[in-house]
Every structure is written in C-alpha cells, then in structure tokens.
Amino acid sequence: MFNKKQCYFCSQNLSEIDYKDTEMLRRFMSGQAKIIDPKYTGICAKHQRLLSAALKRGRILGLLPFVRQ
C-alpha cells in the first residue's frame, strides 16, 4: 500500500517559495539538476507549481545550474 507523504511547504506553513534560498531548492533537484517528480517528494500541486517557477527563476539568475557536468 502506498502512503502519501505530507507536503513539505504545507507542513512548514510556507506560503511563498524564495528563489534565493538555494539550499532548500536543491532538496527538490536530482543529481542532474532536474526537478524531481512530486510523486517522490510528496509536494502538493499548488506548491509544485510555485517550486518549479522558483527553480526556473533561480536558474535564469545563475543561482542554480541548468545541468550538472
């Protein structure tokens, strides 16, 4: 049986995801710097959308890598 994980952002009462907090954002990136599927992270759909936007914004500004070598 599959147990659903609780959303990290809902449990911490975080309404916004800061793109400058790179350590927190790296938790949701794979080794190749890809965004991890919410099925594995347990993030709800609302926060997954905010997370992906923050990750993309961080990549554009050079805070996060697009790919790993």
Summary of the structure (lengths in Angstrom):
residues: 69
radius of gyration: 12.1
end to end distance: 37.2
largest distance: 41.5
contacts: 148
relative contact order: 0.24
helix: 42%
strand: 3%
